[in-house]
Amino acid sequence: MSTPDKQIVLSPPASAKQASPDTASPWPVFWVASIAVFLVSMDGTMLFAAFSALRAGFPQATAADLSWVLNAYTVVYAAMLIPSGGLADRHGRKKVFLLGVTLFLAASVACGLAPNVAWLVAARALQALGAALLTPASLSLVLAAFPANKRAVAVSLWSAVGGLAAAVGPSLGAFVVASLGWPWAFYLNLPLGMFAIWRGVTLLSEAKQPNKGRPLDLVGMGLLIVGIGALALSIVQAESPDWSRHELLEVAGLGLASIAGFIAWARFARAPLVDLSLFRNATYRYVNLASLSFGIAFSMMFFAFFFYMNAIWHYSLPLAGIAMAPGPLCVVPVAALSGRLAGRYGHRPLLVVGCLIYALSGLWFLLVPGTEPAYLTQWLPGALLSGTGVGMVLPSLSGAAVSHLPAQHYAVGSAVNQAIRQIGSVMGVALTVLLLGSAVLRRADFDAVYLCHMGLALLTAALCLPVRTGPANLARKS
C-alpha cells in the first residue's frame, strides 16, 4: 500500500464502466453531474440581484432579516459539504447525488412559494443541504466515469462550469427577477434539475466502495457541522447590529473548539468521517491552504466589481452583469486548455502562472479604471486578465486536491477542498463589506480591496509551489 506522500497511480475503477453502449462515453455522465453543479453555483449568487425585489415583496421584514436569506444558505452549505462527502463515499455517490438534486428542487419550490421571510430562510437552509449533498458526489461521479488520463480535463471543466454559473448568476437573476418576479429566481432551477434527475436515474452507475459498510461517524459529523457552521456564522454576522462583539467571539470560539474536538476525535475514532492521513500528503495540505486564500481573493474581486460598477460608474445591476460577462466567458475555454496541459505537465505550472496573471489583473484595476466609464479601454483588459487567471487556477485547485487521492476518498477529499474554499468565500464577502460598506463610496476606497486581491493571489502562488509537478493519476499501461 502506498504511503500518502508517494504518487498514487489509479486505473479507472471497475464500477465506473457503464452498463450499456449508450453510456460508454463518460461525457453524458459529466453533463448530468455538471447541470446540477451549475444550478447550485448559480443559485449561490443569483439572489444578490433579487435582494431589492425581496425587500419589496416582504415590506415588513428588515434588511437584517432578509440577509439571512443569503446567510442561511452560506452557513449550511459550508457546514454540510464534508459530512456529505462522507455520506457519498459510504452510501453511494449516485444515491446521494440524486437525493441532493431532489432535495434542492423541492426546496426551490418551497422558496418560491414562501409566504414570509421565516419560511424563505428555512427553505434556503434546506436548499443548501441539497446543494451540499450533490456537490461532492457530483465530482466523484465524474472522476469515476473518466479514464485516469482524462480526469484532469474533466475536473477542470467541472470546476469551470461552477465558476461560470457563479459569475453569471447576478446578471441572469436581475433579468429574471425584473421580468417575472423574485420567485422565478428559484423556479428557474426546475427544468434543468428535473432533467438531471431523469437522466441520472438511468445513466449513472453506483460505485461500490470497500468502506460502504462502515458505520457513519455521527460524533465527527456533529462536531464538524457545529464547528464550520459557527465559524461561518461569526464571519457573516461580523457587521450585523444584532450581534455584539462579545457574542461573535463566543460563537467563533465555539467553532474553533468544535473543530479542535473533531480533529482529536478523528485521530482515535475507529471509522472517522475524514481520514486525517489525507493531510500527510504535502500536495493535499498546500492545495487546501491555497484554496482558502484564492477563495477569499475570488469573492473579493467578484463583489468589488459590482460595487465599483454601481457606485463609481453608476451602472444598473443588469448592465453591470453584462459588463462582467467577458471575464467569466474566458473561464471555460481556458479551463479546457488548462486541463489538457495539467494532464501532461501537472497542475503546479498552471497554478503559479495563473495566480500571477490574477495578481496582474488586481494591479490593473488598482491603477487604470477612473471615475468616468471607459469600459473598452479601462475595464475589459482587466476583466480578460482576471477571467484567464481564474480559468487556470480555480479548476486546477480542484484537480490538484483530488489528483493523488485513492478512489475511496474522492468525495470526502473533494468535499474538504470545496468546504475550505467556501469558507474563504464567506471571509472574502465579509472583508469586502467591511472595506466597502460605507453609504458613499469613492474611487480611493477600492485601493485596499485591489491590494488585498494582489496579495492573496501572490500568497496562493507561493502556496502552490510545493504542489507535485508530475501529471496526476495517469493510467499505467498494463
C-alpha positions as semicolon CSV with decimal commas, in nm:
position;residue;x (nm);y (nm);z (nm)
1;M;0,000;0,000;0,000
2;S;0,139;0,341;-0,099
3;T;0,217;0,597;0,163
4;P;0,027;0,927;0,136
5;D;0,337;1,116;0,021
6;K;0,400;0,885;-0,273
7;Q;0,223;0,931;-0,603
8;I;-0,081;0,709;-0,626
9;V;-0,147;0,577;-0,974
10;L;-0,504;0,480;-1,035
11;S;-0,670;0,285;-1,308
12;P;-1,037;0,354;-1,372
13;P;-1,244;0,169;-1,111
14;A;-1,436;-0,127;-1,241
15;S;-1,757;0,029;-1,115
16;A;-1,702;0,329;-1,339
17;K;-1,759;0,120;-1,650
18;Q;-2,105;0,179;-1,779
19;A;-2,351;-0,095;-1,843
20;S;-2,474;-0,011;-2,191
21;P;-2,342;0,133;-2,516
22;D;-2,547;0,446;-2,458
23;T;-2,336;0,527;-2,156
24;A;-1,999;0,411;-2,289
25;S;-1,879;0,769;-2,323
26;P;-1,810;0,948;-1,994
27;W;-1,933;1,282;-2,126
28;P;-2,306;1,219;-2,066
29;V;-2,218;1,149;-1,701
30;F;-2,019;1,472;-1,695
31;W;-2,308;1,678;-1,829
32;V;-2,563;1,532;-1,588
33;A;-2,333;1,600;-1,294
34;S;-2,239;1,945;-1,422
35;I;-2,600;2,056;-1,474
36;A;-2,667;2,008;-1,105
37;V;-2,348;2,189;-1,002
38;F;-2,434;2,473;-1,242
39;L;-2,767;2,522;-1,064
40;V;-2,606;2,515;-0,719
41;S;-2,334;2,764;-0,812
42;M;-2,574;2,997;-0,990
43;D;-2,818;2,992;-0,700
44;G;-2,543;3,090;-0,459
45;T;-2,502;3,431;-0,628
46;M;-2,832;3,494;-0,809
47;L;-3,008;3,630;-0,502
48;F;-2,773;3,925;-0,478
49;A;-2,964;4,058;-0,778
50;A;-3,300;3,972;-0,621
51;F;-3,235;4,135;-0,284
52;S;-3,417;4,460;-0,367
53;A;-3,716;4,266;-0,502
54;L;-3,728;4,060;-0,183
55;R;-3,740;4,378;0,025
56;A;-4,033;4,498;-0,184
57;G;-4,203;4,157;-0,157
58;F;-4,164;4,143;0,221
59;P;-4,202;4,507;0,332
60;Q;-4,244;4,407;0,696
61;A;-3,901;4,245;0,706
62;T;-3,584;4,432;0,799
63;A;-3,264;4,422;0,596
64;A;-3,109;4,211;0,873
65;D;-3,395;3,960;0,843
66;L;-3,350;3,938;0,468
67;S;-2,974;3,896;0,500
68;W;-3,047;3,551;0,642
69;V;-3,192;3,452;0,305
70;L;-2,829;3,469;0,188
71;N;-2,650;3,375;0,510
72;A;-2,856;3,064;0,591
73;Y;-2,760;2,916;0,257
74;T;-2,392;3,002;0,304
75;V;-2,366;2,867;0,658
76;V;-2,548;2,538;0,593
77;Y;-2,369;2,475;0,264
78;A;-2,025;2,530;0,416
79;A;-2,105;2,319;0,723
80;M;-2,252;2,021;0,537
81;L;-2,009;1,975;0,248
82;I;-1,762;1,748;0,429
83;P;-2,026;1,532;0,603
84;S;-2,198;1,498;0,265
85;G;-1,875;1,378;0,108
86;G;-1,852;1,111;0,375
87;L;-2,211;1,006;0,312
88;A;-2,143;0,977;-0,062
89;D;-1,831;0,767;-0,007
90;R;-2,006;0,532;0,233
91;H;-2,361;0,504;0,099
92;G;-2,325;0,551;-0,276
93;R;-2,246;0,854;-0,486
94;K;-2,535;0,811;-0,729
95;K;-2,780;0,770;-0,442
96;V;-2,656;1,078;-0,255
97;F;-2,634;1,283;-0,576
98;L;-2,994;1,210;-0,676
99;L;-3,113;1,272;-0,318
100;G;-2,932;1,606;-0,319
101;V;-3,081;1,718;-0,653
102;T;-3,431;1,614;-0,543
103;L;-3,398;1,799;-0,213
104;F;-3,256;2,105;-0,389
105;L;-3,551;2,120;-0,631
106;A;-3,813;2,063;-0,361
107;A;-3,658;2,341;-0,155
108;S;-3,652;2,568;-0,461
109;V;-4,028;2,527;-0,496
110;A;-4,069;2,596;-0,124
111;C;-3,861;2,914;-0,162
112;G;-4,077;3,040;-0,447
113;L;-4,397;2,975;-0,250
114;A;-4,267;3,133;0,073
115;P;-4,540;3,346;0,240
116;N;-4,298;3,509;0,484
117;V;-3,927;3,556;0,549
118;A;-3,904;3,284;0,815
119;W;-4,039;3,028;0,564
120;L;-3,798;3,153;0,298
121;V;-3,496;3,129;0,530
122;A;-3,589;2,773;0,633
123;A;-3,636;2,673;0,269
124;R;-3,300;2,824;0,179
125;A;-3,133;2,619;0,452
126;L;-3,296;2,305;0,310
127;Q;-3,185;2,409;-0,038
128;A;-2,827;2,443;0,089
129;L;-2,845;2,093;0,238
130;G;-2,943;1,954;-0,102
131;A;-2,663;2,152;-0,266
132;A;-2,409;2,017;-0,016
133;L;-2,524;1,659;-0,075
134;L;-2,492;1,674;-0,452
135;T;-2,170;1,874;-0,493
136;P;-1,901;1,628;-0,373
137;A;-2,099;1,333;-0,511
138;S;-2,107;1,507;-0,848
139;L;-1,730;1,541;-0,870
140;S;-1,666;1,185;-0,756
141;L;-1,910;1,056;-1,022
142;V;-1,716;1,249;-1,285
143;L;-1,383;1,116;-1,159
144;A;-1,507;0,759;-1,162
145;A;-1,656;0,788;-1,513
146;F;-1,342;0,911;-1,688
147;P;-1,029;0,712;-1,763
148;A;-0,739;0,825;-1,549
149;N;-0,556;1,011;-1,825
150;K;-0,864;1,228;-1,896
151;R;-0,951;1,322;-1,540
152;A;-0,752;1,646;-1,532
153;V;-0,954;1,779;-1,828
154;A;-1,282;1,661;-1,674
155;V;-1,213;1,818;-1,334
156;S;-1,104;2,145;-1,495
157;L;-1,425;2,167;-1,697
158;W;-1,637;2,064;-1,398
159;S;-1,487;2,347;-1,193
160;A;-1,521;2,589;-1,483
161;V;-1,894;2,516;-1,508
162;G;-1,936;2,608;-1,142
163;G;-1,726;2,923;-1,174
164;L;-1,915;3,034;-1,484
165;A;-2,251;2,976;-1,314
166;A;-2,148;3,178;-1,007
167;A;-2,035;3,464;-1,229
168;V;-2,347;3,478;-1,448
169;G;-2,585;3,434;-1,154
170;P;-2,633;3,804;-1,068
171;S;-2,692;3,924;-1,425
172;L;-2,926;3,636;-1,507
173;G;-3,101;3,687;-1,174
174;A;-3,151;4,056;-1,245
175;F;-3,312;3,977;-1,581
176;V;-3,538;3,702;-1,444
177;V;-3,648;3,899;-1,139
178;A;-3,719;4,213;-1,343
179;S;-3,919;4,014;-1,599
180;L;-4,105;3,754;-1,390
181;G;-4,064;3,840;-1,020
182;W;-3,837;3,710;-0,742
183;P;-3,999;3,361;-0,707
184;W;-3,870;3,276;-1,055
185;A;-3,513;3,308;-0,931
186;F;-3,596;2,974;-0,763
187;Y;-3,838;2,823;-1,015
188;L;-3,566;2,862;-1,279
189;N;-3,393;2,560;-1,122
190;L;-3,675;2,319;-1,201
191;P;-3,640;2,234;-1,574
192;L;-3,267;2,160;-1,568
193;G;-3,287;1,994;-1,227
194;M;-3,565;1,759;-1,336
195;F;-3,369;1,674;-1,649
196;A;-3,066;1,590;-1,431
197;I;-3,277;1,355;-1,218
198;W;-3,438;1,187;-1,520
199;R;-3,108;1,124;-1,694
200;G;-2,922;1,049;-1,372
201;V;-3,154;0,762;-1,275
202;T;-3,084;0,573;-1,597
203;L;-2,737;0,697;-1,685
204;L;-2,533;0,699;-1,364
205;S;-2,387;0,382;-1,219
206;E;-2,330;0,329;-0,849
207;A;-1,974;0,298;-0,727
208;K;-1,920;0,006;-0,492
209;Q;-1,674;0,122;-0,234
210;P;-1,491;-0,111;0,006
211;N;-1,586;0,107;0,303
212;K;-1,957;0,116;0,225
213;G;-2,041;-0,092;0,529
214;R;-1,851;0,125;0,775
215;P;-2,066;0,300;1,035
216;L;-2,137;0,668;0,988
217;D;-1,933;0,886;1,222
218;L;-2,219;1,079;1,384
219;V;-1,996;1,231;1,653
220;G;-1,750;1,362;1,397
221;M;-2,032;1,486;1,175
222;G;-2,189;1,678;1,465
223;L;-1,859;1,835;1,570
224;L;-1,778;1,940;1,215
225;I;-2,123;2,087;1,145
226;V;-2,111;2,291;1,467
227;G;-1,751;2,398;1,402
228;I;-1,783;2,515;1,043
229;G;-2,134;2,649;1,097
230;A;-2,029;2,857;1,399
231;L;-1,721;2,997;1,225
232;A;-1,919;3,087;0,912
233;L;-2,189;3,245;1,126
234;S;-1,937;3,458;1,315
235;I;-1,799;3,583;0,982
236;V;-2,125;3,661;0,802
237;Q;-2,262;3,843;1,109
238;A;-1,943;4,042;1,172
239;E;-2,109;4,372;1,071
240;S;-2,461;4,292;1,195
241;P;-2,603;4,532;1,457
242;D;-2,797;4,238;1,606
243;W;-2,479;4,069;1,732
244;S;-2,240;4,215;1,987
245;R;-1,864;4,171;1,956
246;H;-1,867;3,952;2,266
247;E;-2,137;3,724;2,123
248;L;-1,949;3,689;1,794
249;L;-1,629;3,596;1,977
250;E;-1,821;3,333;2,173
251;V;-1,963;3,186;1,852
252;A;-1,620;3,185;1,687
253;G;-1,470;3,024;2,000
254;L;-1,735;2,754;1,988
255;G;-1,649;2,691;1,624
256;L;-1,276;2,663;1,689
257;A;-1,331;2,437;1,991
258;S;-1,560;2,210;1,788
259;I;-1,309;2,181;1,504
260;A;-1,032;2,103;1,755
261;G;-1,260;1,838;1,905
262;F;-1,328;1,699;1,558
263;I;-0,955;1,665;1,487
264;A;-0,896;1,496;1,822
265;W;-1,190;1,261;1,764
266;A;-1,072;1,175;1,410
267;R;-0,733;1,068;1,547
268;F;-0,884;0,796;1,766
269;A;-1,219;0,704;1,611
270;R;-1,239;0,361;1,450
271;A;-1,411;0,493;1,136
272;P;-1,371;0,875;1,130
273;L;-1,566;1,095;0,892
274;V;-1,240;1,234;0,748
275;D;-0,927;1,024;0,736
276;L;-0,661;1,266;0,863
277;S;-0,395;1,069;0,679
278;L;-0,511;1,259;0,368
279;F;-0,329;1,561;0,506
280;R;0,001;1,377;0,527
281;N;0,015;1,433;0,152
282;A;0,201;1,763;0,110
283;T;0,018;1,841;-0,213
284;Y;-0,320;1,800;-0,046
285;R;-0,220;2,021;0,250
286;Y;-0,088;2,306;0,039
287;V;-0,370;2,290;-0,215
288;N;-0,627;2,331;0,061
289;L;-0,441;2,631;0,205
290;A;-0,420;2,776;-0,146
291;S;-0,795;2,715;-0,193
292;L;-0,868;2,916;0,122
293;S;-0,653;3,206;0,004
294;F;-0,789;3,203;-0,350
295;G;-1,149;3,170;-0,226
296;I;-1,105;3,496;-0,032
297;A;-0,949;3,671;-0,333
298;F;-1,211;3,546;-0,580
299;S;-1,512;3,661;-0,377
300;M;-1,346;3,998;-0,303
301;M;-1,290;4,054;-0,674
302;F;-1,640;3,939;-0,763
303;F;-1,827;4,168;-0,523
304;A;-1,588;4,461;-0,565
305;F;-1,669;4,457;-0,937
306;F;-2,037;4,511;-0,864
307;F;-1,967;4,776;-0,600
308;Y;-1,748;4,963;-0,849
309;M;-1,990;4,939;-1,139
310;N;-2,284;5,053;-0,925
311;A;-2,122;5,316;-0,704
312;I;-1,848;5,467;-0,922
313;W;-1,968;5,419;-1,279
314;H;-2,339;5,412;-1,184
315;Y;-2,425;5,109;-1,396
316;S;-2,753;4,934;-1,326
317;L;-2,723;4,581;-1,185
318;P;-2,821;4,410;-1,515
319;L;-2,578;4,630;-1,709
320;A;-2,304;4,555;-1,454
321;G;-2,370;4,184;-1,502
322;I;-2,335;4,219;-1,879
323;A;-2,018;4,422;-1,834
324;M;-1,869;4,141;-1,624
325;A;-1,954;3,870;-1,880
326;P;-1,627;3,869;-2,081
327;G;-1,426;3,759;-1,778
328;P;-1,642;3,456;-1,692
329;L;-1,669;3,366;-2,061
330;C;-1,290;3,322;-2,063
331;V;-1,309;3,064;-1,786
332;V;-1,445;2,766;-1,982
333;P;-1,206;2,768;-2,282
334;V;-0,908;2,850;-2,060
335;A;-1,007;2,571;-1,819
336;A;-1,039;2,322;-2,105
337;L;-0,690;2,406;-2,230
338;S;-0,553;2,407;-1,874
339;G;-0,696;2,062;-1,811
340;R;-0,515;1,922;-2,113
341;L;-0,190;2,084;-2,007
342;A;-0,233;1,963;-1,648
343;G;-0,274;1,607;-1,772
344;R;0,064;1,636;-1,942
345;Y;0,271;1,865;-1,719
346;G;0,094;1,862;-1,381
347;H;-0,102;2,132;-1,200
348;R;0,179;2,338;-1,046
349;P;0,288;2,540;-1,354
350;L;-0,073;2,633;-1,430
351;L;-0,145;2,729;-1,069
352;V;0,160;2,951;-1,032
353;V;0,127;3,123;-1,371
354;G;-0,249;3,161;-1,327
355;C;-0,204;3,324;-0,986
356;L;0,049;3,569;-1,130
357;I;-0,195;3,662;-1,408
358;Y;-0,467;3,701;-1,148
359;A;-0,242;3,930;-0,940
360;L;-0,172;4,132;-1,255
361;S;-0,547;4,182;-1,302
362;G;-0,564;4,325;-0,950
363;L;-0,281;4,565;-1,037
364;W;-0,472;4,672;-1,350
365;F;-0,787;4,755;-1,152
366;L;-0,579;4,935;-0,890
367;L;-0,407;5,163;-1,142
368;V;-0,625;5,201;-1,454
369;P;-1,006;5,247;-1,411
370;G;-1,109;5,600;-1,318
371;T;-1,431;5,768;-1,213
372;E;-1,570;5,810;-1,565
373;P;-1,690;5,497;-1,752
374;A;-1,448;5,381;-2,021
375;Y;-1,534;5,015;-2,048
376;L;-1,338;4,902;-2,354
377;T;-1,010;5,066;-2,262
378;Q;-1,018;5,068;-1,880
379;W;-1,222;4,767;-1,775
380;L;-1,226;4,500;-2,046
381;P;-0,849;4,423;-2,042
382;G;-0,855;4,371;-1,665
383;A;-1,166;4,153;-1,690
384;L;-0,998;3,933;-1,952
385;L;-0,688;3,903;-1,735
386;S;-0,894;3,803;-1,431
387;G;-1,100;3,553;-1,632
388;T;-0,784;3,395;-1,770
389;G;-0,633;3,370;-1,423
390;V;-0,948;3,218;-1,273
391;G;-0,974;2,972;-1,562
392;M;-0,621;2,850;-1,490
393;V;-0,635;2,847;-1,109
394;L;-0,984;2,751;-0,993
395;P;-1,016;2,425;-1,190
396;S;-0,654;2,332;-1,120
397;L;-0,707;2,369;-0,746
398;S;-0,997;2,124;-0,759
399;G;-0,799;1,887;-0,979
400;A;-0,481;1,903;-0,771
401;A;-0,677;1,844;-0,449
402;V;-0,800;1,501;-0,561
403;S;-0,532;1,409;-0,813
404;H;-0,337;1,180;-0,580
405;L;-0,617;1,051;-0,356
406;P;-0,728;0,688;-0,355
407;A;-1,064;0,628;-0,522
408;Q;-1,250;0,560;-0,196
409;H;-1,170;0,915;-0,078
410;Y;-1,278;1,105;-0,391
411;A;-1,598;1,251;-0,246
412;V;-1,477;1,336;0,102
413;G;-1,143;1,465;-0,029
414;S;-1,312;1,698;-0,277
415;A;-1,570;1,798;-0,015
416;V;-1,296;1,912;0,224
417;N;-1,148;2,123;-0,054
418;Q;-1,486;2,267;-0,153
419;A;-1,574;2,348;0,210
420;I;-1,243;2,526;0,267
421;R;-1,292;2,733;-0,048
422;Q;-1,649;2,813;0,063
423;I;-1,520;2,935;0,399
424;G;-1,273;3,152;0,208
425;S;-1,560;3,291;0,003
426;V;-1,752;3,381;0,320
427;M;-1,443;3,556;0,457
428;G;-1,395;3,743;0,129
429;V;-1,754;3,871;0,126
430;A;-1,727;3,983;0,489
431;L;-1,396;4,159;0,421
432;T;-1,534;4,333;0,112
433;V;-1,838;4,458;0,301
434;L;-1,608;4,578;0,580
435;L;-1,392;4,774;0,334
436;L;-1,672;4,899;0,105
437;G;-1,967;4,912;0,340
438;S;-1,994;5,290;0,367
439;A;-2,301;5,462;0,227
440;V;-2,099;5,681;-0,012
441;L;-1,807;5,519;-0,194
442;R;-1,515;5,697;-0,356
443;R;-1,262;5,563;-0,607
444;A;-0,989;5,559;-0,342
445;D;-1,196;5,325;-0,122
446;F;-1,127;5,042;-0,368
447;D;-0,749;5,060;-0,339
448;A;-0,743;4,843;-0,026
449;V;-0,959;4,578;-0,197
450;Y;-0,731;4,557;-0,500
451;L;-0,420;4,545;-0,282
452;C;-0,574;4,252;-0,091
453;H;-0,663;4,092;-0,426
454;M;-0,300;4,113;-0,538
455;G;-0,156;4,000;-0,205
456;L;-0,383;3,697;-0,182
457;A;-0,311;3,599;-0,543
458;L;0,064;3,608;-0,474
459;L;0,014;3,413;-0,150
460;T;-0,180;3,149;-0,344
461;A;0,105;3,125;-0,595
462;A;0,354;3,073;-0,311
463;L;0,137;2,802;-0,155
464;C;0,118;2,623;-0,490
465;L;0,496;2,597;-0,529
466;P;0,518;2,271;-0,322
467;V;0,242;2,109;-0,531
468;R;0,372;1,797;-0,704
469;T;0,477;1,867;-1,063
470;G;0,411;1,526;-1,217
471;P;0,095;1,453;-1,418
472;A;-0,188;1,345;-1,195
473;N;-0,335;0,996;-1,192
474;L;-0,210;0,891;-1,532
475;A;-0,324;0,548;-1,628
476;R;-0,047;0,291;-1,631
477;K;-0,036;0,061;-1,927
478;S;-0,095;-0,294;-1,830
